[in-house]
Amino acid sequence: MASATSLFDPIRIGPLEVAGRLFKTATAETRASEDGYVGDELVDWYETLARGGVPLIITGNLYVAPEGKSTYRMCAADRDDRIPGLARIAAACHRHGAKLVAQLSHCGRQLILGHTGVEEAVSASSVREPVMGAKPRALRVEELPGVVDAFASAAVRCQRAGFDGVQIHAAHGYLLSQFLTPHTNRRTDAYGGSFENRLRLVREVVEETRRRVGPGFALLLKCNGDDLLPLRHGLHVEDNVRIATALVSAGIDAVEVSVGHYESGFPMTAGRFDGFYKELGTRGAGIHMDALRRFSLVRFDRALGALSNRLWPAREGFNLGYARHFKRVLSVPVISVGGFRTRAAMESALAAGDCDAIACGRGFIADPFLFDHLRTGTPGPQCDSCNLCLARSGTGPVDCWNPVVREEKEKVLAERLAAREGSS
């Protein structure tokens, strides 16, 4: 597939014609109701992004089953009564020309037990998750068709709500990733052991989802470039390219390449971590962890921050090295996420043929109008990768908490609101 040299060239993703090549990647919003329904706060969040001109928005992950809910105020697609609320998001985005893709996920073992009402974690095998502390129960073979149905049914609900596609989340150590990775999948049945057996559940999810939604609905995949699980049996880029190739054959229209599991640390949000762990333990999801974990986050904040700064420093395009491998092999668009901030870096990646499109998360949290600002050359608030948005996520609505950047963001939002009111 020929690469574009401009972020503003169109791109085709399966049945979708998308007007540009900078997408909003999935980020937790913490803006649904406590029981997973869409309200004004979540609709407004997405409509603001759509007003900013972003061509394609991938939602924060929607849980496909109650036991797959990982965070507080997480949006759901697990029942038909979710459809009217989801339709509100689709309508709001389409009013401004944005395409909308729902990311579908099941957290598996990656949750704080009791925090979201889930009291029992499930996974491919009973391997404890060291960061959150959950010891999961291995799913029984007879339960796995229910997992497949949960994903496929959620995709149909999103289709009925007017979404343009869904993204199957098989990265970051979530349930489908847990089945793919030997470290977390120690099964000896038809869903464990060999490459084909570990792929089986994810392939069934993709095939059944494609069968139910038909060819006119975009089906994306999020997968790791590398699991980054040193001293454990994780997947590397060659394994993941092989997985993506098989799933493209099963019906995937585009692949977004990321990195890591939760127990890898924070390679998927490489940046700055000064004060990050204290913030996580006092204002973020860490407040729901056990006492030892909360104490450790706060007590060792400086040491953990210094180590994290060294391990995962801020840089643009930190997953491009993985994306190149996918780009060489796949016949569908490859999307690279990972620290992009500037038009020069984004267009350099496209021109080099390392990927077909760019995805940003924190950049859009800092500046919902990032796409417009890059297109017009207008200065706007720029994320400096401080990661305070991540540190506080899971407790309150996600936002930029860098005081300087936040002030700029609020100024831009106020100017945009005044302009809309003046033209009405």
C-alpha positions as CSV (number, residue, x, y, z in Angstrom):
1,M,0.0,0.0,0.0
2,A,1.4,3.4,-1.0
3,S,2.1,5.7,1.9
4,A,0.9,9.3,1.9
5,T,3.2,12.2,2.7
6,S,0.4,14.3,4.3
7,L,-1.7,13.9,7.3
8,F,-4.5,15.4,5.3
9,D,-4.7,12.8,2.5
10,P,-7.7,10.5,2.6
11,I,-7.3,6.8,3.5
12,R,-9.6,3.8,3.0
13,I,-10.2,1.4,5.9
14,G,-12.3,-1.4,4.6
15,P,-15.6,0.2,3.6
16,L,-14.7,3.6,5.1
17,E,-13.3,6.6,3.3
18,V,-11.6,8.6,6.0
19,A,-10.7,12.2,5.3
20,G,-7.3,12.3,6.9
21,R,-4.6,10.2,8.6
22,L,-4.5,11.5,12.2
23,F,-6.9,9.6,14.4
24,K,-7.9,9.9,18.0
25,T,-6.8,6.6,19.7
26,A,-8.8,5.0,22.5
27,T,-8.3,6.6,25.9
28,A,-10.4,6.0,29.0
29,E,-12.9,8.8,29.4
30,T,-14.4,8.0,32.9
31,R,-17.5,10.0,31.7
32,A,-20.2,7.3,31.5
33,S,-22.6,6.7,34.3
34,E,-21.5,4.4,37.1
35,D,-23.5,1.6,35.5
36,G,-22.1,2.2,32.0
37,Y,-24.7,4.3,30.3
38,V,-24.0,7.3,28.0
39,G,-25.0,10.8,29.3
40,D,-24.4,14.4,28.3
41,E,-20.9,14.5,29.7
42,L,-19.7,11.7,27.4
43,V,-21.5,13.0,24.3
44,D,-20.0,16.4,24.9
45,W,-16.5,15.0,25.2
46,Y,-16.8,13.3,21.8
47,E,-18.6,16.2,20.1
48,T,-15.8,18.5,21.1
49,L,-13.3,16.2,19.4
50,A,-15.4,15.9,16.3
51,R,-15.7,19.7,16.1
52,G,-11.9,19.8,16.1
53,G,-11.9,18.1,12.7
54,V,-10.3,14.8,13.6
55,P,-11.3,12.4,10.8
56,L,-11.7,9.2,12.8
57,I,-12.3,8.8,16.5
58,I,-11.8,5.5,18.3
59,T,-13.7,5.5,21.6
60,G,-12.3,4.6,25.0
61,N,-12.8,0.9,25.5
62,L,-16.4,-0.3,25.9
63,Y,-16.8,-3.4,28.0
64,V,-18.6,-6.3,26.3
65,A,-19.6,-8.1,29.4
66,P,-20.1,-7.0,33.0
67,E,-17.1,-9.1,34.2
68,G,-15.0,-7.3,31.6
69,K,-15.4,-3.9,33.2
70,S,-12.0,-2.6,34.3
71,T,-12.6,1.0,35.5
72,Y,-15.1,3.3,37.2
73,R,-17.6,5.1,34.9
74,M,-16.6,3.0,32.0
75,C,-19.0,2.9,29.0
76,A,-20.7,-0.4,28.1
77,A,-21.9,-2.2,25.0
78,D,-23.0,-5.3,26.8
79,R,-26.8,-5.0,26.5
80,D,-29.3,-3.7,23.9
81,D,-30.5,-0.9,26.2
82,R,-27.1,0.7,25.7
83,I,-27.8,1.4,22.1
84,P,-29.8,4.7,22.4
85,G,-27.0,6.3,24.4
86,L,-24.3,5.0,22.0
87,A,-26.4,6.4,19.1
88,R,-26.1,9.8,20.7
89,I,-22.3,9.7,20.4
90,A,-22.5,8.5,16.8
91,A,-24.9,11.3,15.9
92,A,-22.8,13.9,17.6
93,C,-19.6,12.8,15.8
94,H,-21.3,12.5,12.4
95,R,-22.7,16.0,12.7
96,H,-19.2,17.3,12.3
97,G,-18.0,14.8,9.7
98,A,-16.0,12.5,12.0
99,K,-16.0,8.7,11.5
100,L,-16.6,6.8,14.8
101,V,-15.2,3.4,15.8
102,A,-15.9,1.7,19.1
103,Q,-13.1,-0.1,20.9
104,L,-14.4,-3.3,22.4
105,S,-12.6,-4.9,25.3
106,H,-12.7,-7.4,28.1
107,C,-10.2,-6.7,30.9
108,G,-9.7,-10.3,32.0
109,R,-7.3,-10.3,34.9
110,Q,-6.4,-6.6,34.6
111,L,-8.6,-5.0,37.2
112,I,-8.7,-4.1,40.9
113,L,-11.2,-6.6,42.3
114,G,-14.3,-5.0,43.8
115,H,-13.5,-1.6,42.4
116,T,-16.0,-1.8,39.6
117,G,-18.3,-4.4,41.2
118,V,-16.4,-7.3,39.6
119,E,-15.5,-9.7,42.4
120,E,-13.9,-12.5,40.3
121,A,-11.3,-12.0,37.6
122,V,-11.2,-14.5,34.7
123,S,-8.4,-15.1,32.2
124,A,-6.9,-17.8,29.9
125,S,-5.1,-19.3,33.0
126,S,-4.8,-18.6,36.7
127,V,-1.8,-16.4,36.6
128,R,-1.8,-13.5,39.1
129,E,-1.6,-10.0,37.7
130,P,1.2,-8.3,39.8
131,V,0.3,-4.6,39.3
132,M,-3.4,-4.8,40.2
133,G,-3.1,-7.9,42.4
134,A,-5.9,-10.0,40.9
135,K,-5.6,-13.8,40.8
136,P,-7.9,-14.9,38.0
137,R,-9.9,-18.0,37.4
138,A,-9.1,-19.8,34.2
139,L,-12.1,-19.7,31.9
140,R,-13.6,-23.1,31.1
141,V,-13.8,-24.3,27.5
142,E,-17.6,-24.2,27.6
143,E,-17.5,-20.5,28.6
144,L,-15.4,-19.4,25.6
145,P,-18.3,-19.3,23.1
146,G,-19.9,-16.8,25.5
147,V,-16.8,-14.6,25.1
148,V,-17.0,-14.7,21.3
149,D,-20.7,-13.9,21.5
150,A,-20.1,-11.0,23.9
151,F,-17.7,-9.3,21.4
152,A,-19.8,-10.0,18.3
153,S,-23.0,-8.9,20.0
154,A,-21.4,-5.7,21.2
155,A,-20.2,-5.0,17.7
156,V,-23.8,-5.4,16.3
157,R,-25.1,-3.0,19.0
158,C,-22.5,-0.4,17.9
159,Q,-23.5,-1.0,14.3
160,R,-27.2,-0.5,15.2
161,A,-26.3,2.7,17.0
162,G,-24.8,4.1,13.9
163,F,-21.0,3.6,14.5
164,D,-18.8,3.2,11.4
165,G,-16.8,0.3,12.8
166,V,-15.4,-1.4,15.9
167,Q,-11.9,-2.1,17.1
168,I,-11.2,-5.4,18.7
169,H,-8.8,-4.8,21.6
170,A,-6.2,-7.6,21.6
171,A,-3.3,-5.6,23.1
172,H,-2.1,-4.3,26.4
173,G,-2.7,-7.5,28.3
174,Y,-6.5,-7.4,28.2
175,L,-8.3,-10.7,27.9
176,L,-7.7,-11.5,24.3
177,S,-4.1,-10.5,24.7
178,Q,-4.0,-12.9,27.7
179,F,-5.0,-15.7,25.4
180,L,-2.3,-14.8,22.8
181,T,0.6,-14.5,25.2
182,P,2.3,-17.7,26.5
183,H,3.1,-16.1,29.9
184,T,-0.6,-15.6,30.6
185,N,-1.9,-18.6,28.6
186,R,-0.7,-21.9,30.1
187,R,-3.7,-24.0,29.0
188,T,-3.3,-27.5,27.7
189,D,-6.6,-27.7,25.7
190,A,-7.5,-26.4,22.2
191,Y,-7.0,-22.8,23.3
192,G,-3.5,-23.1,24.7
193,G,0.0,-24.3,23.9
194,S,0.7,-23.9,20.1
195,F,0.5,-20.6,18.2
196,E,-2.7,-21.7,16.5
197,N,-4.3,-22.7,19.7
198,R,-3.5,-19.5,21.5
199,L,-4.8,-17.6,18.4
200,R,-8.0,-19.6,18.3
201,L,-10.2,-17.5,20.6
202,V,-9.2,-14.2,19.0
203,R,-9.7,-15.6,15.5
204,E,-13.2,-16.8,16.5
205,V,-14.0,-13.4,17.9
206,V,-12.9,-11.7,14.6
207,E,-14.6,-14.3,12.3
208,E,-17.9,-14.2,14.2
209,T,-17.9,-10.4,14.5
210,R,-17.3,-10.1,10.7
211,R,-20.0,-12.7,10.0
212,R,-22.6,-10.7,12.0
213,V,-21.8,-7.2,10.9
214,G,-21.2,-8.0,7.2
215,P,-18.7,-6.4,4.8
216,G,-20.0,-2.8,5.1
217,F,-18.8,-2.2,8.6
218,A,-15.1,-1.5,9.4
219,L,-13.4,-4.0,11.7
220,L,-10.1,-2.8,13.2
221,L,-7.6,-4.6,15.5
222,K,-5.4,-3.2,18.2
223,C,-2.4,-5.4,18.9
224,N,1.0,-5.2,20.5
225,G,4.2,-4.8,18.6
226,D,5.9,-6.4,21.6
227,D,4.6,-7.6,24.9
228,L,7.7,-6.3,26.7
229,L,7.7,-9.0,29.3
230,P,11.4,-9.6,30.1
231,L,12.2,-12.9,31.9
232,R,8.6,-14.0,31.0
233,H,7.3,-15.8,27.9
234,G,5.9,-12.8,26.0
235,L,5.3,-12.2,22.3
236,H,7.8,-10.3,20.1
237,V,7.2,-8.4,16.9
238,E,7.5,-11.4,14.6
239,D,4.9,-13.2,16.6
240,N,2.5,-10.3,16.6
241,V,2.9,-9.7,12.8
242,R,2.0,-13.3,12.3
243,I,-1.1,-12.9,14.5
244,A,-2.1,-9.7,12.6
245,T,-1.6,-11.5,9.3
246,A,-3.9,-14.3,10.3
247,L,-6.6,-11.9,11.6
248,V,-6.5,-9.8,8.4
249,S,-7.4,-13.1,6.6
250,A,-10.2,-13.5,9.1
251,G,-11.7,-10.1,8.3
252,I,-9.7,-7.2,9.9
253,D,-9.5,-4.0,7.9
254,A,-6.7,-2.1,9.7
255,V,-4.3,-2.7,12.5
256,E,-3.2,-0.3,15.2
257,V,0.2,-1.1,16.7
258,S,0.9,-0.4,20.4
259,V,3.1,-2.1,23.0
260,G,3.1,-3.8,26.5
261,H,0.9,-5.3,29.2
262,Y,0.0,-3.6,32.4
263,E,2.7,-5.7,34.1
264,S,5.2,-4.2,31.6
265,G,4.9,-0.9,33.4
266,F,4.1,2.1,31.3
267,P,5.8,1.7,27.9
268,M,2.5,2.4,26.1
269,T,2.6,5.9,27.6
270,A,6.3,6.7,27.5
271,G,6.8,10.2,28.7
272,R,7.6,11.9,32.0
273,F,6.8,10.4,35.4
274,D,7.7,13.1,37.9
275,G,5.1,12.9,40.7
276,F,3.2,10.4,38.6
277,Y,3.1,7.6,41.2
278,K,2.1,9.8,44.1
279,E,-0.7,11.2,42.0
280,L,-1.8,7.7,41.0
281,G,-1.8,6.6,44.6
282,T,-3.7,9.6,46.0
283,R,-6.0,10.7,43.2
284,G,-6.0,8.0,40.6
285,A,-7.0,4.3,40.4
286,G,-4.4,3.5,43.0
287,I,-6.7,4.7,45.8
288,H,-8.7,1.5,45.2
289,M,-5.6,-0.8,45.5
290,D,-4.6,-2.6,48.7
291,A,-2.8,-0.7,51.5
292,L,0.6,-2.0,50.6
293,R,0.3,-0.9,46.9
294,R,-1.0,2.5,47.8
295,F,1.8,3.0,50.4
296,S,4.4,1.9,47.9
297,L,3.2,4.3,45.1
298,V,3.4,7.3,47.5
299,R,6.5,6.3,49.5
300,F,8.6,5.4,46.5
301,D,7.2,8.0,44.1
302,R,10.6,9.7,43.4
303,A,12.5,6.5,42.8
304,L,9.7,4.9,40.7
305,G,9.5,8.2,38.7
306,A,13.2,8.4,38.1
307,L,13.3,4.7,37.0
308,S,10.3,5.2,34.7
309,N,11.8,8.3,33.1
310,R,14.9,6.3,32.3
311,L,13.0,3.2,31.0
312,W,10.2,5.0,29.0
313,P,11.4,8.5,28.0
314,A,9.2,10.8,26.0
315,R,9.8,10.7,22.3
316,E,7.6,10.9,19.2
317,G,6.7,7.7,17.4
318,F,8.1,5.3,20.0
319,N,6.2,2.4,18.4
320,L,7.3,3.1,14.8
321,G,10.0,0.4,15.0
322,Y,7.3,-2.2,15.5
323,A,4.9,-0.6,13.0
324,R,7.5,-1.0,10.2
325,H,7.4,-4.7,10.5
326,F,3.6,-4.8,10.2
327,K,3.7,-2.4,7.2
328,R,6.1,-4.6,5.3
329,V,3.7,-7.6,5.5
330,L,0.1,-6.5,5.8
331,S,-2.2,-5.6,2.9
332,V,-4.4,-3.3,5.1
333,P,-3.6,0.1,6.7
334,V,-1.2,0.1,9.6
335,I,-1.8,2.7,12.3
336,S,1.0,3.7,14.7
337,V,0.2,5.1,18.1
338,G,2.9,6.4,20.5
339,G,3.9,9.9,21.6
340,F,3.3,11.8,18.4
341,R,2.9,15.6,19.0
342,T,4.1,17.5,15.9
343,R,3.1,17.5,12.2
344,A,6.8,17.1,11.2
345,A,7.2,13.8,13.1
346,M,3.8,12.5,11.9
347,E,4.4,13.3,8.2
348,S,8.0,12.0,8.4
349,A,6.6,8.6,9.6
350,L,4.1,8.6,6.7
351,A,6.6,9.6,4.1
352,A,9.1,7.0,5.2
353,G,6.4,4.3,4.7
354,D,6.6,3.2,8.4
355,C,2.8,3.4,8.8
356,D,-0.3,4.5,6.9
357,A,-1.9,6.6,9.7
358,I,-1.1,8.1,13.1
359,A,-3.1,7.8,16.3
360,C,-2.8,10.1,19.3
361,G,-4.3,9.9,22.8
362,R,-2.7,12.3,25.2
363,G,-2.2,14.9,22.4
364,F,-6.0,15.1,22.0
365,I,-6.6,15.2,25.7
366,A,-4.4,18.3,25.9
367,D,-5.9,19.8,22.7
368,P,-9.2,18.5,21.3
369,F,-8.6,20.7,18.2
370,L,-5.2,19.2,17.5
371,F,-6.1,18.1,14.0
372,D,-7.4,21.6,13.0
373,H,-4.4,23.3,14.6
374,L,-1.9,21.1,12.8
375,R,-3.8,21.5,9.5
376,T,-3.9,25.3,9.7
377,G,-0.6,25.8,11.4
378,T,-2.3,27.5,14.4
379,P,-0.5,27.1,17.7
380,G,-2.5,25.3,20.3
381,P,-2.0,23.6,23.7
382,Q,0.6,20.9,23.3
383,C,0.9,17.8,25.5
384,D,4.3,17.6,27.2
385,S,3.8,13.9,28.1
386,C,3.7,14.6,31.9
387,N,1.2,11.7,32.2
388,L,-0.9,13.3,34.9
389,C,-3.9,12.6,32.8
390,L,-3.1,8.9,33.1
391,A,-2.3,9.2,36.8
392,R,-5.8,10.5,37.6
393,S,-7.7,8.3,35.1
394,G,-10.2,5.8,36.5
395,T,-11.4,8.1,39.3
396,G,-12.7,11.2,37.6
397,P,-13.2,12.5,34.0
398,V,-10.0,12.2,32.1
399,D,-8.4,15.6,31.4
400,C,-5.1,17.5,31.1
401,W,-3.8,18.2,34.6
402,N,-0.6,20.0,33.6
403,P,-1.4,23.5,34.9
404,V,0.2,25.4,32.0
405,V,-1.2,23.2,29.2
406,R,-4.6,23.1,30.9
407,E,-4.8,26.9,31.1
408,E,-4.1,27.0,27.3
409,K,-6.7,24.3,26.7
410,E,-9.4,26.2,28.6
411,K,-8.6,29.4,26.7
412,V,-9.0,27.6,23.4
413,L,-12.3,25.9,24.5
414,A,-13.6,29.3,25.7
415,E,-12.7,30.9,22.3
416,R,-14.3,28.1,20.3
417,L,-17.5,28.3,22.4
418,A,-17.6,32.1,22.0
419,A,-17.2,31.7,18.2
420,R,-20.0,29.2,18.0
421,E,-22.4,31.3,20.0
422,G,-21.5,34.4,17.9
423,S,-22.3,32.6,14.7
424,S,-25.6,31.1,16.0
